[in-house]
Amino acid sequence: MAVDYRDTLITYLKSETLEDAAKNLNITKAALLARMGVLRKAGVKVPQKGKKSLTALDVAQLNAIINKHAKEVSAA
């Protein structure tokens, strides 16, 4: 069965949560995430649902945690 990406996107955009969208489409959350991934890879600017985007500061802080951990492991 072919995927109707237009219907998928419209349902996704109208739904409050990812879970609601998946339920309305009668598919699993994983299947919906896969469809959104296909759209994003194709260049569609699909907004995130229920997730706060990482800012440059968040990424820098997370990388600092990783670097600190790596130094602690190598020093041990």
PDB file with SEQRES, HELIX, SHEET and CRYST1 records, atoms N, CA, C and O in Angstrom:
SEQRES   1 A   76  MET ALA VAL ASP TYR ARG ASP THR LEU ILE THR TYR LEU          
SEQRES   2 A   76  LYS SER GLU THR LEU GLU ASP ALA ALA LYS ASN LEU ASN          
SEQRES   3 A   76  ILE THR LYS ALA ALA LEU LEU ALA ARG MET GLY VAL LEU          
SEQRES   4 A   76  ARG LYS ALA GLY VAL LYS VAL PRO GLN LYS GLY LYS LYS          
SEQRES   5 A   76  SER LEU THR ALA LEU ASP VAL ALA GLN LEU ASN ALA ILE          
SEQRES   6 A   76  ILE ASN LYS HIS ALA LYS GLU VAL SER ALA ALA                  
HELIX    1 AA1 TYR A    5  LYS A   14  1                                  10    
HELIX    2 AA2 LEU A   18  LEU A   25  1                                   8    
HELIX    3 AA3 LYS A   29  ALA A   42  1                                  14    
HELIX    4 AA4 ALA A   56  ALA A   75  1                                  20    
CRYST1    1.000    1.000    1.000  90.00  90.00  90.00 P 1           1          
ATOM      1  N   MET A   1       0.848  -1.183   0.000  1.00  0.00           N  
ATOM      2  CA  MET A   1       0.000   0.000   0.000  1.00  0.00           C  
ATOM      3  C   MET A   1       0.893   1.246   0.000  1.00  0.00           C  
ATOM      4  O   MET A   1       1.806   1.358   0.817  1.00  0.00           O  
ATOM      5  N   ALA A   2       0.633   2.151  -0.891  1.00  0.00           N  
ATOM      6  CA  ALA A   2       1.424   3.370  -1.012  1.00  0.00           C  
ATOM      7  C   ALA A   2       1.086   4.342   0.114  1.00  0.00           C  
ATOM      8  O   ALA A   2      -0.058   4.427   0.561  1.00  0.00           O  
ATOM      9  N   VAL A   3       2.085   5.057   0.552  1.00  0.00           N  
ATOM     10  CA  VAL A   3       1.905   6.040   1.622  1.00  0.00           C  
ATOM     11  C   VAL A   3       1.400   7.342   1.021  1.00  0.00           C  
ATOM     12  O   VAL A   3       1.967   7.837   0.046  1.00  0.00           O  
ATOM     13  N   ASP A   4       0.348   7.896   1.589  1.00  0.00           N  
ATOM     14  CA  ASP A   4      -0.168   9.196   1.181  1.00  0.00           C  
ATOM     15  C   ASP A   4       0.494  10.243   2.087  1.00  0.00           C  
ATOM     16  O   ASP A   4       0.016  10.529   3.185  1.00  0.00           O  
ATOM     17  N   TYR A   5       1.594  10.799   1.605  1.00  0.00           N  
ATOM     18  CA  TYR A   5       2.357  11.739   2.430  1.00  0.00           C  
ATOM     19  C   TYR A   5       1.599  13.033   2.680  1.00  0.00           C  
ATOM     20  O   TYR A   5       1.807  13.676   3.709  1.00  0.00           O  
ATOM     21  N   ARG A   6       0.728  13.428   1.766  1.00  0.00           N  
ATOM     22  CA  ARG A   6      -0.060  14.647   1.992  1.00  0.00           C  
ATOM     23  C   ARG A   6      -0.999  14.459   3.181  1.00  0.00           C  
ATOM     24  O   ARG A   6      -1.064  15.302   4.076  1.00  0.00           O  
ATOM     25  N   ASP A   7      -1.723  13.344   3.177  1.00  0.00           N  
ATOM     26  CA  ASP A   7      -2.639  13.051   4.284  1.00  0.00           C  
ATOM     27  C   ASP A   7      -1.865  12.897   5.592  1.00  0.00           C  
ATOM     28  O   ASP A   7      -2.289  13.378   6.643  1.00  0.00           O  
ATOM     29  N   THR A   8      -0.723  12.217   5.507  1.00  0.00           N  
ATOM     30  CA  THR A   8       0.111  12.033   6.698  1.00  0.00           C  
ATOM     31  C   THR A   8       0.543  13.375   7.263  1.00  0.00           C  
ATOM     32  O   THR A   8       0.434  13.600   8.468  1.00  0.00           O  
ATOM     33  N   LEU A   9       1.028  14.265   6.415  1.00  0.00           N  
ATOM     34  CA  LEU A   9       1.508  15.571   6.872  1.00  0.00           C  
ATOM     35  C   LEU A   9       0.375  16.415   7.439  1.00  0.00           C  
ATOM     36  O   LEU A   9       0.535  17.045   8.485  1.00  0.00           O  
ATOM     37  N   ILE A  10      -0.757  16.432   6.767  1.00  0.00           N  
ATOM     38  CA  ILE A  10      -1.892  17.229   7.250  1.00  0.00           C  
ATOM     39  C   ILE A  10      -2.362  16.724   8.614  1.00  0.00           C  
ATOM     40  O   ILE A  10      -2.615  17.516   9.521  1.00  0.00           O  
ATOM     41  N   THR A  11      -2.476  15.415   8.752  1.00  0.00           N  
ATOM     42  CA  THR A  11      -2.895  14.840  10.033  1.00  0.00           C  
ATOM     43  C   THR A  11      -1.876  15.161  11.116  1.00  0.00           C  
ATOM     44  O   THR A  11      -2.247  15.517  12.235  1.00  0.00           O  
ATOM     45  N   TYR A  12      -0.596  15.035  10.789  1.00  0.00           N  
ATOM     46  CA  TYR A  12       0.490  15.345  11.728  1.00  0.00           C  
ATOM     47  C   TYR A  12       0.394  16.798  12.196  1.00  0.00           C  
ATOM     48  O   TYR A  12       0.487  17.075  13.392  1.00  0.00           O  
ATOM     49  N   LEU A  13       0.211  17.717  11.260  1.00  0.00           N  
ATOM     50  CA  LEU A  13       0.168  19.138  11.596  1.00  0.00           C  
ATOM     51  C   LEU A  13      -1.058  19.493  12.436  1.00  0.00           C  
ATOM     52  O   LEU A  13      -0.983  20.371  13.296  1.00  0.00           O  
ATOM     53  N   LYS A  14      -2.180  18.822  12.199  1.00  0.00           N  
ATOM     54  CA  LYS A  14      -3.417  19.128  12.927  1.00  0.00           C  
ATOM     55  C   LYS A  14      -3.473  18.473  14.301  1.00  0.00           C  
ATOM     56  O   LYS A  14      -4.288  18.865  15.136  1.00  0.00           O  
ATOM     57  N   SER A  15      -2.633  17.497  14.547  1.00  0.00           N  
ATOM     58  CA  SER A  15      -2.659  16.762  15.809  1.00  0.00           C  
ATOM     59  C   SER A  15      -1.853  17.472  16.882  1.00  0.00           C  
ATOM     60  O   SER A  15      -0.857  18.137  16.596  1.00  0.00           O  
ATOM     61  N   GLU A  16      -2.299  17.320  18.118  1.00  0.00           N  
ATOM     62  CA  GLU A  16      -1.591  17.923  19.253  1.00  0.00           C  
ATOM     63  C   GLU A  16      -0.264  17.229  19.522  1.00  0.00           C  
ATOM     64  O   GLU A  16       0.742  17.880  19.802  1.00  0.00           O  
ATOM     65  N   THR A  17      -0.269  15.902  19.434  1.00  0.00           N  
ATOM     66  CA  THR A  17       0.926  15.138  19.762  1.00  0.00           C  
ATOM     67  C   THR A  17       1.223  14.126  18.661  1.00  0.00           C  
ATOM     68  O   THR A  17       0.389  13.848  17.800  1.00  0.00           O  
ATOM     69  N   LEU A  18       2.420  13.591  18.717  1.00  0.00           N  
ATOM     70  CA  LEU A  18       2.825  12.548  17.786  1.00  0.00           C  
ATOM     71  C   LEU A  18       1.944  11.315  17.960  1.00  0.00           C  
ATOM     72  O   LEU A  18       1.565  10.671  16.981  1.00  0.00           O  
ATOM     73  N   GLU A  19       1.625  10.997  19.195  1.00  0.00           N  
ATOM     74  CA  GLU A  19       0.783   9.841  19.493  1.00  0.00           C  
ATOM     75  C   GLU A  19      -0.607   9.997  18.890  1.00  0.00           C  
ATOM     76  O   GLU A  19      -1.157   9.049  18.331  1.00  0.00           O  
ATOM     77  N   ASP A  20      -1.174  11.201  19.007  1.00  0.00           N  
ATOM     78  CA  ASP A  20      -2.500  11.468  18.433  1.00  0.00           C  
ATOM     79  C   ASP A  20      -2.473  11.319  16.916  1.00  0.00           C  
ATOM     80  O   ASP A  20      -3.385  10.742  16.324  1.00  0.00           O  
ATOM     81  N   ALA A  21      -1.438  11.835  16.304  1.00  0.00           N  
ATOM     82  CA  ALA A  21      -1.324  11.750  14.842  1.00  0.00           C  
ATOM     83  C   ALA A  21      -1.227  10.298  14.398  1.00  0.00           C  
ATOM     84  O   ALA A  21      -1.885   9.892  13.440  1.00  0.00           O  
ATOM     85  N   ALA A  22      -0.415   9.524  15.084  1.00  0.00           N  
ATOM     86  CA  ALA A  22      -0.263   8.106  14.740  1.00  0.00           C  
ATOM     87  C   ALA A  22      -1.593   7.372  14.905  1.00  0.00           C  
ATOM     88  O   ALA A  22      -1.970   6.561  14.058  1.00  0.00           O  
ATOM     89  N   LYS A  23      -2.294   7.659  15.987  1.00  0.00           N  
ATOM     90  CA  LYS A  23      -3.582   7.014  16.234  1.00  0.00           C  
ATOM     91  C   LYS A  23      -4.579   7.378  15.135  1.00  0.00           C  
ATOM     92  O   LYS A  23      -5.299   6.512  14.638  1.00  0.00           O  
ATOM     93  N   ASN A  24      -4.622   8.658  14.757  1.00  0.00           N  
ATOM     94  CA  ASN A  24      -5.542   9.111  13.711  1.00  0.00           C  
ATOM     95  C   ASN A  24      -5.222   8.503  12.350  1.00  0.00           C  
ATOM     96  O   ASN A  24      -6.115   8.317  11.524  1.00  0.00           O  
ATOM     97  N   LEU A  25      -3.952   8.195  12.118  1.00  0.00           N  
ATOM     98  CA  LEU A  25      -3.535   7.582  10.858  1.00  0.00           C  
ATOM     99  C   LEU A  25      -3.596   6.060  10.910  1.00  0.00           C  
ATOM    100  O   LEU A  25      -3.392   5.381   9.904  1.00  0.00           O  
ATOM    101  N   ASN A  26      -3.883   5.538  12.104  1.00  0.00           N  
ATOM    102  CA  ASN A  26      -3.944   4.093  12.330  1.00  0.00           C  
ATOM    103  C   ASN A  26      -2.605   3.404  12.023  1.00  0.00           C  
ATOM    104  O   ASN A  26      -2.557   2.342  11.402  1.00  0.00           O  
ATOM    105  N   ILE A  27      -1.529   4.044  12.476  1.00  0.00           N  
ATOM    106  CA  ILE A  27      -0.187   3.487  12.335  1.00  0.00           C  
ATOM    107  C   ILE A  27       0.533   3.632  13.673  1.00  0.00           C  
ATOM    108  O   ILE A  27       0.041   4.306  14.578  1.00  0.00           O  
ATOM    109  N   THR A  28       1.681   3.008  13.791  1.00  0.00           N  
ATOM    110  CA  THR A  28       2.451   3.128  15.023  1.00  0.00           C  
ATOM    111  C   THR A  28       3.191   4.461  15.052  1.00  0.00           C  
ATOM    112  O   THR A  28       3.374   5.119  14.027  1.00  0.00           O  
ATOM    113  N   LYS A  29       3.604   4.831  16.244  1.00  0.00           N  
ATOM    114  CA  LYS A  29       4.396   6.055  16.400  1.00  0.00           C  
ATOM    115  C   LYS A  29       5.706   5.919  15.626  1.00  0.00           C  
ATOM    116  O   LYS A  29       6.170   6.882  15.016  1.00  0.00           O  
ATOM    117  N   ALA A  30       6.305   4.719  15.651  1.00  0.00           N  
ATOM    118  CA  ALA A  30       7.559   4.486  14.923  1.00  0.00           C  
ATOM    119  C   ALA A  30       7.366   4.662  13.422  1.00  0.00           C  
ATOM    120  O   ALA A  30       8.223   5.230  12.745  1.00  0.00           O  
ATOM    121  N   ALA A  31       6.236   4.174  12.900  1.00  0.00           N  
ATOM    122  CA  ALA A  31       5.949   4.322  11.465  1.00  0.00           C  
ATOM    123  C   ALA A  31       5.779   5.794  11.106  1.00  0.00           C  
ATOM    124  O   ALA A  31       6.238   6.237  10.053  1.00  0.00           O  
ATOM    125  N   LEU A  32       5.118   6.554  11.984  1.00  0.00           N  
ATOM    126  CA  LEU A  32       4.929   7.982  11.733  1.00  0.00           C  
ATOM    127  C   LEU A  32       6.276   8.710  11.759  1.00  0.00           C  
ATOM    128  O   LEU A  32       6.543   9.567  10.916  1.00  0.00           O  
ATOM    129  N   LEU A  33       7.113   8.363  12.728  1.00  0.00           N  
ATOM    130  CA  LEU A  33       8.442   8.979  12.789  1.00  0.00           C  
ATOM    131  C   LEU A  33       9.245   8.671  11.525  1.00  0.00           C  
ATOM    132  O   LEU A  33       9.973   9.524  11.018  1.00  0.00           O  
ATOM    133  N   ALA A  34       9.104   7.454  11.028  1.00  0.00           N  
ATOM    134  CA  ALA A  34       9.806   7.076   9.801  1.00  0.00           C  
ATOM    135  C   ALA A  34       9.306   7.906   8.621  1.00  0.00           C  
ATOM    136  O   ALA A  34      10.100   8.368   7.801  1.00  0.00           O  
ATOM    137  N   ARG A  35       8.002   8.093   8.539  1.00  0.00           N  
ATOM    138  CA  ARG A  35       7.436   8.912   7.452  1.00  0.00           C  
ATOM    139  C   ARG A  35       7.919  10.350   7.547  1.00  0.00           C  
ATOM    140  O   ARG A  35       8.262  10.959   6.534  1.00  0.00           O  
ATOM    141  N   MET A  36       7.949  10.894   8.756  1.00  0.00           N  
ATOM    142  CA  MET A  36       8.424  12.269   8.920  1.00  0.00           C  
ATOM    143  C   MET A  36       9.900  12.365   8.538  1.00  0.00           C  
ATOM    144  O   MET A  36      10.339  13.371   7.982  1.00  0.00           O  
ATOM    145  N   GLY A  37      10.661  11.312   8.838  1.00  0.00           N  
ATOM    146  CA  GLY A  37      12.073  11.281   8.448  1.00  0.00           C  
ATOM    147  C   GLY A  37      12.246  11.290   6.940  1.00  0.00           C  
ATOM    148  O   GLY A  37      13.137  11.960   6.419  1.00  0.00           O  
ATOM    149  N   VAL A  38      11.402  10.552   6.239  1.00  0.00           N  
ATOM    150  CA  VAL A  38      11.448  10.530   4.770  1.00  0.00           C  
ATOM    151  C   VAL A  38      11.163  11.927   4.231  1.00  0.00           C  
ATOM    152  O   VAL A  38      11.844  12.406   3.324  1.00  0.00           O  
ATOM    153  N   LEU A  39      10.147  12.576   4.800  1.00  0.00           N  
ATOM    154  CA  LEU A  39       9.803  13.934   4.347  1.00  0.00           C  
ATOM    155  C   LEU A  39      10.938  14.913   4.608  1.00  0.00           C  
ATOM    156  O   LEU A  39      11.282  15.718   3.742  1.00  0.00           O  
ATOM    157  N   ARG A  40      11.517  14.842   5.800  1.00  0.00           N  
ATOM    158  CA  ARG A  40      12.626  15.755   6.129  1.00  0.00           C  
ATOM    159  C   ARG A  40      13.814  15.524   5.203  1.00  0.00           C  
ATOM    160  O   ARG A  40      14.435  16.476   4.732  1.00  0.00           O  
ATOM    161  N   LYS A  41      14.125  14.264   4.945  1.00  0.00           N  
ATOM    162  CA  LYS A  41      15.250  13.934   4.063  1.00  0.00           C  
ATOM    163  C   LYS A  41      15.006  14.465   2.653  1.00  0.00           C  
ATOM    164  O   LYS A  41      15.947  14.834   1.952  1.00  0.00           O  
ATOM    165  N   ALA A  42      13.736  14.503   2.242  1.00  0.00           N  
ATOM    166  CA  ALA A  42      13.375  15.019   0.924  1.00  0.00           C  
ATOM    167  C   ALA A  42      13.399  16.546   0.877  1.00  0.00           C  
ATOM    168  O   ALA A  42      13.300  17.142  -0.195  1.00  0.00           O  
ATOM    169  N   GLY A  43      13.533  17.180   2.062  1.00  0.00           N  
ATOM    170  CA  GLY A  43      13.613  18.635   2.104  1.00  0.00           C  
ATOM    171  C   GLY A  43      12.393  19.335   2.661  1.00  0.00           C  
ATOM    172  O   GLY A  43      12.358  20.565   2.711  1.00  0.00           O  
ATOM    173  N   VAL A  44      11.379  18.572   3.086  1.00  0.00           N  
ATOM    174  CA  VAL A  44      10.180  19.171   3.678  1.00  0.00           C  
ATOM    175  C   VAL A  44      10.521  19.637   5.091  1.00  0.00           C  
ATOM    176  O   VAL A  44      11.105  18.889   5.875  1.00  0.00           O  
ATOM    177  N   LYS A  45      10.157  20.864   5.406  1.00  0.00           N  
ATOM    178  CA  LYS A  45      10.481  21.444   6.717  1.00  0.00           C  
ATOM    179  C   LYS A  45       9.404  21.086   7.740  1.00  0.00           C  
ATOM    180  O   LYS A  45       8.615  21.933   8.159  1.00  0.00           O  
ATOM    181  N   VAL A  46       9.391  19.816   8.128  1.00  0.00           N  
ATOM    182  CA  VAL A  46       8.395  19.304   9.070  1.00  0.00           C  
ATOM    183  C   VAL A  46       8.762  19.777  10.476  1.00  0.00           C  
ATOM    184  O   VAL A  46       9.873  19.522  10.939  1.00  0.00           O  
ATOM    185  N   PRO A  47       7.841  20.464  11.162  1.00  0.00           N  
ATOM    186  CA  PRO A  47       8.138  20.912  12.526  1.00  0.00           C  
ATOM    187  C   PRO A  47       8.151  19.739  13.503  1.00  0.00           C  
ATOM    188  O   PRO A  47       7.458  18.742  13.307  1.00  0.00           O  
ATOM    189  N   GLN A  48       8.945  19.877  14.551  1.00  0.00           N  
ATOM    190  CA  GLN A  48       9.000  18.868  15.608  1.00  0.00           C  
ATOM    191  C   GLN A  48       7.740  18.961  16.446  1.00  0.00           C  
ATOM    192  O   GLN A  48       7.188  20.045  16.634  1.00  0.00           O  
ATOM    193  N   LYS A  49       7.290  17.831  16.946  1.00  0.00           N  
ATOM    194  CA  LYS A  49       6.133  17.791  17.851  1.00  0.00           C  
ATOM    195  C   LYS A  49       6.615  17.407  19.240  1.00  0.00           C  
ATOM    196  O   LYS A  49       7.297  16.395  19.401  1.00  0.00           O  
ATOM    197  N   GLY A  50       6.277  18.186  20.224  1.00  0.00           N  
ATOM    198  CA  GLY A  50       6.532  17.821  21.602  1.00  0.00           C  
ATOM    199  C   GLY A  50       7.984  17.824  22.022  1.00  0.00           C  
ATOM    200  O   GLY A  50       8.318  17.326  23.097  1.00  0.00           O  
ATOM    201  N   LYS A  51       8.838  18.366  21.209  1.00  0.00           N  
ATOM    202  CA  LYS A  51      10.246  18.414  21.572  1.00  0.00           C  
ATOM    203  C   LYS A  51      10.729  19.848  21.493  1.00  0.00           C  
ATOM    204  O   LYS A  51      10.397  20.585  20.565  1.00  0.00           O  
ATOM    205  N   LYS A  52      11.502  20.220  22.462  1.00  0.00           N  
ATOM    206  CA  LYS A  52      12.145  21.521  22.429  1.00  0.00           C  
ATOM    207  C   LYS A  52      13.407  21.360  21.583  1.00  0.00           C  
ATOM    208  O   LYS A  52      14.204  20.450  21.813  1.00  0.00           O  
ATOM    209  N   SER A  53      13.578  22.228  20.627  1.00  0.00           N  
ATOM    210  CA  SER A  53      14.767  22.152  19.796  1.00  0.00           C  
ATOM    211  C   SER A  53      16.004  22.467  20.614  1.00  0.00           C  
ATOM    212  O   SER A  53      15.974  23.302  21.518  1.00  0.00           O  
ATOM    213  N   LEU A  54      17.083  21.792  20.287  1.00  0.00           N  
ATOM    214  CA  LEU A  54      18.352  22.083  20.951  1.00  0.00           C  
ATOM    215  C   LEU A  54      18.915  23.384  20.399  1.00  0.00           C  
ATOM    216  O   LEU A  54      18.979  23.586  19.187  1.00  0.00           O  
ATOM    217  N   THR A  55      19.317  24.250  21.299  1.00  0.00           N  
ATOM    218  CA  THR A  55      19.948  25.496  20.881  1.00  0.00           C  
ATOM    219  C   THR A  55      21.455  25.269  20.784  1.00  0.00           C  
ATOM    220  O   THR A  55      21.957  24.235  21.224  1.00  0.00           O  
ATOM    221  N   ALA A  56      22.161  26.211  20.223  1.00  0.00           N  
ATOM    222  CA  ALA A  56      23.613  26.112  20.131  1.00  0.00           C  
ATOM    223  C   ALA A  56      24.219  26.001  21.531  1.00  0.00           C  
ATOM    224  O   ALA A  56      25.200  25.284  21.729  1.00  0.00           O  
ATOM    225  N   LEU A  57      23.640  26.704  22.495  1.00  0.00           N  
ATOM    226  CA  LEU A  57      24.120  26.643  23.876  1.00  0.00           C  
ATOM    227  C   LEU A  57      23.922  25.244  24.449  1.00  0.00           C  
ATOM    228  O   LEU A  57      24.819  24.704  25.096  1.00  0.00           O  
ATOM    229  N   ASP A  58      22.744  24.652  24.213  1.00  0.00           N  
ATOM    230  CA  ASP A  58      22.488  23.286  24.678  1.00  0.00           C  
ATOM    231  C   ASP A  58      23.520  22.324  24.107  1.00  0.00           C  
ATOM    232  O   ASP A  58      24.074  21.499  24.832  1.00  0.00           O  
ATOM    233  N   VAL A  59      23.775  22.429  22.824  1.00  0.00           N  
ATOM    234  CA  VAL A  59      24.726  21.540  22.161  1.00  0.00           C  
ATOM    235  C   VAL A  59      26.116  21.727  22.746  1.00  0.00           C  
ATOM    236  O   VAL A  59      26.823  20.751  22.996  1.00  0.00           O  
ATOM    237  N   ALA A  60      26.509  22.963  22.962  1.00  0.00           N  
ATOM    238  CA  ALA A  60      27.829  23.250  23.539  1.00  0.00           C  
ATOM    239  C   ALA A  60      27.938  22.655  24.941  1.00  0.00           C  
ATOM    240  O   ALA A  60      28.964  22.069  25.288  1.00  0.00           O  
ATOM    241  N   GLN A  61      26.894  22.801  25.741  1.00  0.00           N  
ATOM    242  CA  GLN A  61      26.916  22.238  27.094  1.00  0.00           C  
ATOM    243  C   GLN A  61      26.979  20.721  27.068  1.00  0.00           C  
ATOM    244  O   GLN A  61      27.715  20.120  27.850  1.00  0.00           O  
ATOM    245  N   LEU A  62      26.225  20.099  26.189  1.00  0.00           N  
ATOM    246  CA  LEU A  62      26.245  18.638  26.077  1.00  0.00           C  
ATOM    247  C   LEU A  62      27.614  18.143  25.617  1.00  0.00           C  
ATOM    248  O   LEU A  62      28.120  17.141  26.121  1.00  0.00           O  
ATOM    249  N   ASN A  63      28.204  18.846  24.664  1.00  0.00           N  
ATOM    250  CA  ASN A  63      29.547  18.473  24.210  1.00  0.00           C  
ATOM    251  C   ASN A  63      30.575  18.650  25.321  1.00  0.00           C  
ATOM    252  O   ASN A  63      31.520  17.867  25.420  1.00  0.00           O  
ATOM    253  N   ALA A  64      30.404  19.663  26.150  1.00  0.00           N  
ATOM    254  CA  ALA A  64      31.314  19.867  27.282  1.00  0.00           C  
ATOM    255  C   ALA A  64      31.202  18.705  28.264  1.00  0.00           C  
ATOM    256  O   ALA A  64      32.214  18.262  28.808  1.00  0.00           O  
ATOM    257  N   ILE A  65      30.000  18.208  28.497  1.00  0.00           N  
ATOM    258  CA  ILE A  65      29.819  17.054  29.373  1.00  0.00           C  
ATOM    259  C   ILE A  65      30.533  15.837  28.799  1.00  0.00           C  
ATOM    260  O   ILE A  65      31.198  15.100  29.527  1.00  0.00           O  
ATOM    261  N   ILE A  66      30.394  15.629  27.495  1.00  0.00           N  
ATOM    262  CA  ILE A  66      31.053  14.491  26.833  1.00  0.00           C  
ATOM    263  C   ILE A  66      32.566  14.615  26.940  1.00  0.00           C  
ATOM    264  O   ILE A  66      33.249  13.639  27.251  1.00  0.00           O  
ATOM    265  N   ASN A  67      33.090  15.802  26.685  1.00  0.00           N  
ATOM    266  CA  ASN A  67      34.536  16.023  26.768  1.00  0.00           C  
ATOM    267  C   ASN A  67      35.051  15.796  28.184  1.00  0.00           C  
ATOM    268  O   ASN A  67      36.109  15.195  28.370  1.00  0.00           O  
ATOM    269  N   LYS A  68      34.316  16.269  29.177  1.00  0.00           N  
ATOM    270  CA  LYS A  68      34.712  16.077  30.569  1.00  0.00           C  
ATOM    271  C   LYS A  68      34.735  14.590  30.904  1.00  0.00           C  
ATOM    272  O   LYS A  68      35.669  14.104  31.542  1.00  0.00           O  
ATOM    273  N   HIS A  69      33.715  13.881  30.476  1.00  0.00           N  
ATOM    274  CA  HIS A  69      33.658  12.440  30.730  1.00  0.00           C  
ATOM    275  C   HIS A  69      34.830  11.709  30.048  1.00  0.00           C  
ATOM    276  O   HIS A  69      35.446  10.817  30.632  1.00  0.00           O  
ATOM    277  N   ALA A  70      35.118  12.102  28.820  1.00  0.00           N  
ATOM    278  CA  ALA A  70      36.224  11.458  28.085  1.00  0.00           C  
ATOM    279  C   ALA A  70      37.556  11.687  28.810  1.00  0.00           C  
ATOM    280  O   ALA A  70      38.382  10.777  28.878  1.00  0.00           O  
ATOM    281  N   LYS A  71      37.772  12.887  29.351  1.00  0.00           N  
ATOM    282  CA  LYS A  71      39.008  13.180  30.090  1.00  0.00           C  
ATOM    283  C   LYS A  71      39.071  12.366  31.361  1.00  0.00           C  
ATOM    284  O   LYS A  71      40.139  11.867  31.716  1.00  0.00           O  
ATOM    285  N   GLU A  72      37.959  12.218  32.055  1.00  0.00           N  
ATOM    286  CA  GLU A  72      37.929  11.428  33.285  1.00  0.00           C  
ATOM    287  C   GLU A  72      38.228   9.953  33.003  1.00  0.00           C  
ATOM    288  O   GLU A  72      38.934   9.300  33.770  1.00  0.00           O  
ATOM    289  N   VAL A  73      37.697   9.447  31.919  1.00  0.00           N  
ATOM    290  CA  VAL A  73      37.922   8.050  31.551  1.00  0.00           C  
ATOM    291  C   VAL A  73      39.380   7.822  31.164  1.00  0.00           C  
ATOM    292  O   VAL A  73      39.976   6.813  31.541  1.00  0.00           O  
ATOM    293  N   SER A  74      39.948   8.755  30.417  1.00  0.00           N  
ATOM    294  CA  SER A  74      41.339   8.585  29.979  1.00  0.00           C  
ATOM    295  C   SER A  74      42.330   8.774  31.135  1.00  0.00           C  
ATOM    296  O   SER A  74      43.428   8.217  31.103  1.00  0.00           O  
ATOM    297  N   ALA A  75      41.954   9.548  32.143  1.00  0.00           N  
ATOM    298  CA  ALA A  75      42.824   9.774  33.303  1.00  0.00           C  
ATOM    299  C   ALA A  75      42.792   8.582  34.259  1.00  0.00           C  
ATOM    300  O   ALA A  75      43.718   8.394  35.048  1.00  0.00           O  
ATOM    301  N   ALA A  76      41.761   7.802  34.193  1.00  0.00           N  
ATOM    302  CA  ALA A  76      41.622   6.662  35.128  1.00  0.00           C  
ATOM    303  C   ALA A  76      42.504   5.492  34.766  1.00  0.00           C  
ATOM    304  O   ALA A  76      42.493   4.474  35.457  1.00  0.00           O  
TER     305      ALA A  76                                                      
END                                                                             
